[in-house]
Amino acid sequence: MTDTPTQLFIGGAWVDAADGATMPVDDPATGEILCHVADAGAKDARLAEEAAVQAQEEWARTAPRARSEILRRAYEIILERTDELAHLMTSEMGKPLAEARGEVAYAAEFFRWFSEEAVRIDGGGGILPDGRNRMLLSRRPVGPCLLITPWNFPLAMGTRKIGPAIAAGCTMILKPAPQTPLSSLALAAILKEAGLPDGVLNVVTTSRAGEVCEPLLRGGRIRKLSFTGSTQVGRILLAQSADAVVRTSMELGGNAPFIVFEDADLDKAVDGAMLAKMRNMGEACTAANRFFVHSSLADEFGRRLAERMGALVVGPGTRDGVDVGPLIDRTGRAKVEELVADAVERGAEVLVGGRAPEGPGCFYPPTVLAGVDPESRLMDTEIFGPVAAILTFDDEDEVVRRANDTPWGLVGYVFTEGLERALRVSERLEVGMVGLNTGLVSNPAAPFGGVKQSGLGREGGRVGIEEFLEYQYLAVPVR
Ligand code: ADP
């Protein structure tokens, strides 16, 4: 960690913020300051923009194979440094080391996947229906991009955007979340080592997100925004992108339903619930937020889930045997506490957990609430913590209606052993992704994304690179 960069990365050089500002990075397990990193302002944003704009033309002309090989080398370096990167991530974000190692592998995979996609960008063409004209279609990079990432997956949210941007031939400014800048800075150093030309990727760490991002979006030189974060901030950025008609990809919030039908295999459902709820301490937009369990199984499901949740070890992510690390910060924990208090006031029964421990760090115990009132605030708020809220239902139509009764539509989880019901319910859910008898959907080779207010566009999969490419159509008469 001692040699992790803490400066801005602009035009291939490590530099301080123009006004010399720095910001602290906290360890959420202790509340102590780990280090300080550069805190960029508007002037640094302009410099990063200039570097990205200057590098764009030549970068777009680079051989696809050369771009592919940079990604491939970076993939290999990331895997070689798994332990180092996992420790860095755990120290700034809190997740247990085993999960951090899992994220390193997941993050690296985006580079391998897009190294394979970089050489498969194809255009097309043909004779038009009138027989007198021909069309030639070519693909070109959309241009300099602004990438804004959240703190919950500090490495993977970066590679999921940087991978396709490099593959497509776009230059970039990456603005990571202020809570977790170190993983992004380490990633920039790895890409430089892998041979990425100067100016292609620029990283501005900042506590002044609006001051840095708004001029970039309104300025007319940034051609693309790829954002992962809350729906609330997403709306603001969409409005700012309208001025200069910036293309956008938005991965926003979720409110995932987790539906357990009366014909479900309860072992699979409880395993799935543990994954869908507890991955990343529940700090994931894919986290199951509302458990709808058929009334015939609800008691048994609640009992078994509470037993599994109660057995998890809570503590600092660096300690051996810990399953659940701290939440990201005091604000995040206070929100979880308020949501639980509201549900309990409305009659929910606490099967396990439910009370934050005393002492330093932002810990919150795995919690299961049964008999949750549908009017509770956690039904229409992303909990972003290790709290499973169980409601009951009796009828398929009713549960589909309730599952869809939300402005979000990222992912849904369906547990049933009936094939027809599985397909029917999955098709009726207004979501971009469905986990059928599984609690994990994320995979670099699959298109990740949501409908409704969960976002626009997809990341990963064959379509992930499309978000960074334009078509150019050439009309040529047939002579
Ligand atoms: P969370 O509540 O999970 O932190 P946010 O949507 O607030 O989610 O943050 C996601 C990312 O968006 C972070 O990198 C954050 O710094 C950034 N962000 C927040 N507000 C703005 C803004 N006004 N302009 C640009 N980026 C922003």
Residues whose N, C-alpha, C, O or C-beta is under 5 A from the ligand:
A	BS01	ADP	I148 T149 P150 K175 P176 A177 P178 A209 G210 C213 T228 G229 S230 V233
